[in-house]
Amino acid sequence: MRSKFFAVIIFASSILLSLGFYVFRDFFKDASSLGIIGIFIINLVSSAGFFVSGPAFLTIISGGNLYSPILVAIVAAIGASLGDMIGFLLGHSGRRLAKKKLDKHKAIRILEKHFHRHGALITFIFAIVPNPFFDAIGIVAGVLNYPPVKFFVIMFVGRFIRYWALAQFGSSL
């Protein structure tokens, strides 16, 4: 019962964040006035919403023009990684809800085995390449019981590399 409640809370929070991001999109467009904390918040909120892309990359580019690209990349990667953990937690709590059904299917056990073997590479590639499917990777990783710390670290490194490149681009403007 508690895991059902937890899953509903996570899902509802993500929907509310997505709606809030849409309603207050003009506020989030002006990230340079919010400073480095604004870059963190915008990347956190943008990544916490499911399948809703936001102008977070613009905050990184403009932040790279104002601050050290390394600092911007670290702050943005921490924010985005924490936001993306919501999908992971939703998947993990969903696993608990469907544990009996998941364990019965041989295909799920095979998928889980392969994801544990190749999940680091999959997570890293999807974290570096801008795409709307990363939320699904987080949910799948949670459902397939991938280690959360390992998922976070690999995702953070991928995000950091991407955001460092964007901040470097911003610093050259």
C-alpha positions in Angstrom: 0.0 0.0 0.0 2.8 2.4 0.9 4.6 1.8 -2.4 1.4 2.5 -4.4 1.0 5.8 -2.5 4.7 6.6 -3.2 4.3 5.9 -6.9 1.2 8.1 -7.2 3.0 10.9 -5.3 6.0 10.7 -7.6 3.9 10.6 -10.8 1.6 13.5 -9.6 4.7 15.6 -8.6 6.2 15.1 -12.1 2.9 16.1 -13.8 2.6 19.2 -11.6 6.2 20.1 -12.3 5.6 19.7 -16.0 2.4 21.9 -15.8 4.2 24.5 -13.7 7.1 24.6 -16.2 4.6 25.2 -19.0 2.6 27.8 -17.1 5.7 29.7 -15.9 7.7 29.2 -19.1 8.4 32.9 -19.4 10.0 33.0 -16.0 12.3 30.1 -16.9 13.4 31.7 -20.1 15.3 34.4 -18.2 17.8 32.2 -16.4 20.7 34.6 -16.5 19.0 36.9 -14.0 18.6 33.9 -11.6 22.4 33.2 -11.5 24.0 29.9 -10.9 21.2 28.8 -8.6 18.7 29.5 -11.4 20.7 27.2 -13.7 20.4 24.4 -11.1 16.7 25.0 -10.5 15.8 25.2 -14.2 17.7 22.0 -15.0 16.2 20.2 -12.0 12.6 21.2 -13.0 13.2 20.5 -16.6 14.5 17.0 -16.0 11.9 16.2 -13.4 9.0 16.6 -15.8 8.3 13.5 -17.9 8.9 13.8 -21.6 8.6 17.6 -21.5 11.6 19.4 -22.9 12.4 22.8 -21.6 14.8 25.6 -22.4 17.4 24.2 -19.9 20.0 24.0 -22.6 19.6 27.7 -23.2 20.4 28.4 -19.5 23.6 26.4 -19.9 24.7 28.3 -23.0 23.9 31.7 -21.4 25.5 30.5 -18.1 28.6 29.5 -19.9 28.9 33.1 -21.1 28.6 34.5 -17.6 30.3 31.9 -15.4 33.1 29.3 -15.6 31.9 26.5 -18.0 33.0 23.9 -15.6 30.9 25.4 -12.8 27.9 25.7 -15.0 28.3 22.1 -16.2 28.6 20.7 -12.7 25.6 22.7 -11.3 23.4 21.9 -14.4 24.4 18.2 -14.3 23.6 17.9 -10.6 20.2 19.6 -11.1 19.3 17.5 -14.2 20.5 14.2 -12.6 18.5 14.8 -9.5 15.4 15.7 -11.6 15.9 12.5 -13.7 16.0 10.4 -10.5 12.2 11.0 -10.3 11.7 8.7 -13.3 14.0 6.1 -11.8 12.1 6.2 -8.5 8.8 5.9 -10.3 10.1 2.9 -12.2 11.5 1.4 -9.0 8.2 1.8 -7.1 6.4 0.4 -10.1 8.5 -2.7 -9.9 7.3 -3.2 -6.4 3.7 -2.9 -7.6 4.1 -5.3 -10.4 6.8 -7.6 -8.8 4.7 -10.8 -9.1 3.9 -10.2 -12.8 7.4 -9.1 -13.7 9.0 -12.1 -12.1 6.8 -14.5 -14.0 7.9 -13.4 -17.4 11.1 -14.9 -18.7 11.6 -12.0 -21.2 11.6 -9.5 -18.3 14.3 -11.5 -16.5 16.4 -11.7 -19.7 15.9 -7.9 -20.2 16.9 -7.3 -16.6 20.1 -9.4 -17.0 21.1 -7.5 -20.2 20.3 -4.1 -18.8 22.5 -4.9 -15.8 25.2 -5.9 -18.2 24.9 -3.0 -20.7 22.9 -0.5 -18.7 25.9 1.7 -18.0 26.6 2.2 -21.7 23.0 2.7 -22.5 22.6 5.3 -19.7 25.8 7.1 -20.6 24.9 7.4 -24.3 21.3 8.5 -23.6 22.6 11.1 -21.0 25.1 12.6 -23.5 22.9 12.7 -26.6 20.0 15.2 -26.3 16.8 13.2 -26.7 13.3 13.0 -25.2 13.6 9.4 -24.3 15.9 9.6 -21.3 12.9 9.6 -19.0 12.0 6.2 -20.3 15.6 5.0 -19.6 15.3 6.1 -16.0 11.9 4.4 -15.6 13.2 1.2 -17.2 16.3 1.3 -15.0 14.1 1.6 -12.0 11.8 -1.2 -13.0 14.7 -3.5 -13.8 16.2 -2.9 -10.4 19.4 -1.2 -11.6 21.6 0.1 -8.8 20.4 3.7 -8.1 23.9 5.1 -7.2 25.4 3.6 -10.3 22.6 5.0 -12.4 23.0 8.5 -10.9 26.8 8.6 -11.3 26.8 7.4 -14.9 23.9 9.8 -15.8 25.8 12.6 -14.0 29.0 12.0 -16.0 27.1 11.9 -19.3 25.1 15.1 -18.5 28.3 16.8 -17.3 30.1 16.1 -20.6 27.1 17.4 -22.6 26.6 20.5 -20.5 30.3 21.3 -20.4 30.3 21.3 -24.3 27.2 23.6 -24.2 28.8 25.9 -21.6 32.0 26.0 -23.6 29.9 27.1 -26.7 28.3 29.8 -24.5 31.6 31.1 -23.3 32.8 31.5 -26.9 29.8 33.8 -27.7 
